[in-house]
Amino acid sequence: MSVIRAGESAEGAFSLVVTPASAGWEYSSLRVLALDPGGSATFDTGEDETIVLPLTGSCVVECDGERFELVGRDDVFSRVTDFAYAPRDAQVTVTSAGGGRFALPAARATRRLAARYGPAEGVSVELRGAGQASRQVNNFCMPGTFDADALIAVEVLTPGANWSSFPPHKHDEEREGESVLEEIYYFEVANGGPGYQRVSTSGPGREIDVCAEVRSGDTVLIPHGWHGPSMATPGYDLYYLNVMAGPGDERAWRICDHPDHAWVRGTWDAEAIDPRLPLTTTEAK
């Protein structure tokens, strides 16, 4: 299943559950924990390193004798959030006085790192592209921005009527300039609107064909293939959380642009970045 609709994979307190087994791959996973006011949940990380990333609300995260108070946010379109990292082979308790939803991007890990806090002020906010390909990327768990064993995760915010994940690109071969990464796209759309996601075949043995309308809570699994564009419809800002991991010895995000569309990058020098960006900062709206 390449497209998981909101609620289709719910289990108990989790409104979304994507594991390597359910996705049919080996490394990347994502759950979304939904807590009522005063609610609490305890889970084991097992073989996975995991981040607790507030989508809505604030929480307290307890792990390995540490206690992290996450300020969180009203929603993904209100501010850049803080987060907590939990290593593999740990027990984690998440408690929320006001309730909320908390994404748990995760990846199979071999090293056991320390549990720790990621401040919102430390998140690298990148404005990528130009013109109607302008978007904001919150690089909260990228190589060079936050230490992890295998997990790579970012948030992308695209203003209404813009395209992101463009030019279409892939990362399904281990070669110079490209690394193999399984990827999850989890979507939220402002004002209850629709967005769209395209994924297409990149070669023999990597067949995939997705052109799907997505709404808040929907998820697209990308085991391989050209992915992009991600399309924000006019009037509806688009958010997606990308979760990536793969078999490489090096934790690296290396992509190959689609040869038919790579030229588009060369046009950006002559265009301004969309003045609506950044959509969010560490300051609450």
HUCORNOR-V297741 format. One record per backbone hydrogen bond with DSSP energy under -0.5 kcal/mol. CO is the residue of the C=O (numbers start at 1). NH is the residue of the N-H. Records with the same first field share a line. If there is no record, write none. Layout:
CO = NH ; NH
This chain:
2 = 221
3 = 5
4 = 219
5 = 8
7 = 10
11 = 14
13 = 15 ; 34
14 = 11
15 = 7
16 = 32
18 = 30
19 = 23
20 = 24 ; 25
27 = 108
29 = 106
30 = 18
31 = 104
32 = 15 ; 16 ; 34
33 = 35 ; 102
35 = 100
36 = 39
39 = 96
41 = 94
43 = 92
45 = 48
46 = 89
47 = 109
49 = 107
50 = 86
51 = 53
52 = 54 ; 84
53 = 103
56 = 101
57 = 73
59 = 70
60 = 95
61 = 68
62 = 93
63 = 66
66 = 63
67 = 69
68 = 61 ; 70
69 = 71
70 = 59
73 = 57
75 = 78 ; 79
78 = 285
82 = 54
83 = 118
84 = 52
85 = 116
86 = 50
90 = 45
91 = 64
92 = 43
93 = 62
94 = 41
95 = 60
96 = 38 ; 39
100 = 35
101 = 55 ; 56
102 = 33
103 = 53
104 = 31
105 = 51
106 = 29
107 = 49
111 = 113
116 = 85
117 = 119
118 = 83
119 = 122
120 = 123
123 = 125
124 = 126 ; 139
126 = 128 ; 137
128 = 135
130 = 133
131 = 134
132 = 163
135 = 128
136 = 157
137 = 126 ; 139
138 = 140 ; 155
139 = 124 ; 142
141 = 153
142 = 145 ; 146
152 = 244
153 = 141
154 = 242
155 = 138
156 = 240
157 = 136
158 = 238
159 = 162
162 = 232
164 = 229 ; 230
168 = 258
169 = 227
170 = 256
171 = 181
173 = 175
175 = 178
178 = 175
179 = 181
180 = 248
182 = 245
183 = 222
184 = 186 ; 243
185 = 220
186 = 241
187 = 217
188 = 239
189 = 192
190 = 193
194 = 233
195 = 214
196 = 231
197 = 212
198 = 228
199 = 210
200 = 226
203 = 206
206 = 202
208 = 201
210 = 199
212 = 197
214 = 195
215 = 218
218 = 187
219 = 4
220 = 185
222 = 183
226 = 200
227 = 169
229 = 198 ; 231
230 = 164 ; 232
231 = 196 ; 233
232 = 161
233 = 236
235 = 237
237 = 190
238 = 158
239 = 188
240 = 156 ; 242
241 = 186
242 = 154
243 = 184
244 = 152
245 = 182
250 = 252
252 = 254
254 = 179
256 = 170
258 = 261 ; 262
261 = 264
262 = 265
263 = 266
264 = 267
265 = 268
267 = 270
268 = 271
272 = 131
274 = 277
281 = 80
283 = 281
